[in-house]
C-alpha cells in the first residue's frame, strides 16, 4: 500500500468528509413520499416475491423505471437487511464515487489544486448531499452519466486508436444509465457530447475514430433485451406506461410538478450555493471564443466542454413541462469543476475588484437563508394550516436552539467567504464555504431532520407498521383520502386507496372482507363509522386514526 503523502492527504480527507456527510445517520428520517417509498417498496416486493424481471408496487406492475436501480438497491438490502439505511446506501456510495471521479478527471486537465477545489465544491453543495442520501435513482444515474461524458472527452482527445477503449467505456456506461432511469441518461450525455462536437467541428473526427455504429450496437445490445421482454410479456400496457413516464413527463405537467422556464434559476442558486454565485461569470468567461478554444487541445477545450454540458442540461430541463429540483443535478459535476478551477486560479492570481459584486451577492443570499431559517416558526405559524391539509400529522416543529444555530452557521459561513474573497484570500474563502456547508448539513441531519420526522412522518409510519400487525398476511387495508406510498412499505401489506366520494367502494371492500383496517384523518372517523359501525379506532397519532373492523383476522407476528 502506498503511504499517504501530502499530495494524497487533501483528497483522502475530502473523501472521508464526503463519506461521513452522506452516511452519518443515513437512516434518518423515515422514507419520504412519493419517490423514496415507491422505489423502496418495489425493491422489497422484488426480493420477497422473487420476480426480478418485472418491478411491482402494491402488488401491481410498476413500469416507472427499468430494473437496474432495483438490483443496485437490493444489494445492500441483502447485506444489511431491510432498512432506510440499506435502501439509501447505494446513493451514498455513488456520491463518494462521484466526488472521486470529479477529482481524478479534473486533475488530469487542470491540476491537483483545482481538482481538490472542484471536488470540494461538489461535495459541499446542498443538492449533492440531499441526493446522496435518497433512496432513488438519481445519484446512481449521475455517476453513470458523468462517467460517460468524462470517458467521451478523454477518448476525443486521445490519439487514435488509443481513444477507442474510452469510447467503448462511455457506451457501456450509457447503456447502464438507460437501464437505471430510461432515456433521460442517454439524452443528457448526447446533448453535452453533440454540443461539444459542434463547437469543436469534430463530427468527422468522431465518426472516424469512435465508430458510432458500434456505439449504437453496444448501447442497444445491453439495454434493449429487458425492454423487449417487457413488451413481449406486458404488451400495450408497458408501451402506454413507458410513454407516460418519458414523453408525457416532458411534454405535460405530471403530479402538479410544473413551474415556468425560470424554475431552475433559484433551484441552482440554492442547491449549489455558495458556488452558484460564481457560476454565471465563469460560464461567460469560458464560452468566450469557444469555437477556437474547442479546436485547440484538451486543456483549452476543457472549460468549453464543461460549459456546454452545463448550459445544455439547464436548457433541456428548463423546457420540460414536469419540473422537480433534483432533475437539474446532472449539470452539477461540470459546474463544480468550472467554479473550483476558477477559485484555484484566483488563489494563485487574485482577480481585480470586478469580483466584488459576486461576493456581495454571496453574503446577501447567505443572510437571507439565515433569516429564513431563523423565521421558520413565524412562517409555519402563518401557513401551517395549508400543510396540514395534505399531511394531517404535520404539527408545529419545535427546533429549539437548532434553528438559530443553523441560521448562525449559514450567516457566518457566507460572511466569512465574502470577507476572505474581498481580501483576495481565496484558499480561505473556499475553505469557509466547505466548512459552513458541512457544519450546516451536520446540524440538519443531527437535529433538524429528526424534529421534522417526528412531526411529519413518524405518526403515519407508526400507524402503518401497526396496521401491518393487524392485517393478516396477504390481506389488505384501506387508506381514505390520505394515501401515501410509504404506508404500503411500512405496513408490508397491500393498500386500497379510497378517495373522497368513494365511500360506497370502501363499504363494499369492508363488507367483502377484503379490507379489515382503515386509515383516515381523525376528523373523518365519524364518517367512516357511518359506513361500517363495527370499525373502532385502534390508534391515533398526529391527526390520523387507524380503525379496525370488529371481525378481522389476526396477523402473524413479524
Secondary structure, 3 states (H helix, E strand, C coil): CCCCCHHHHHHHHHHHHHHHHHHCCCCCCCCCCCHHHHHHHHHHHHHHHCCCCCCEECCEECCCCCCHHHHHHHHHHHHHCCCHHHHHHHHHHHHHHHHHHHHHHHHHHHCHHHHHHHHHHHHCCHHHHHHCCCCCCHHHHHHHHHHHHHHHHHHHCCCCCCCHHHHHHHHHHHHHHHHHHCHHHHHHHHHHHHHHHHHHCCHHHHHHHHCHHHHHHHHHHHHHHHHHHHHHHHCHHHHHHHHHHHHHHHHCCCCCCCCCCCHHHHHHHHHCCCHHHHHHHHHHHHHCCHHHHHHHCHHHHHHHHHHHHHHHHHHHHHCCCCCCHHHHHHHHHHHHHHHHHHHHHHHHCCCCHHHHHHHHHHHHHHHHHHHHHHCHHHHHHHHHHHHHHHCCCCCCCCCCCHHHHHHHHHHHHHHHHHHHHHCCCHHHHHHHHHHHHHHHHHHHHHHHHHHHHHHHHHHHHHHHHHHHHHCCCCCEEEEECCCCHHHHHHHCCEEEEECCCCHHHHHHHHHCCCEEEEEEEHHHHHHHHHHCCCCEEEEEECCEEEEECCCCCCCCCC
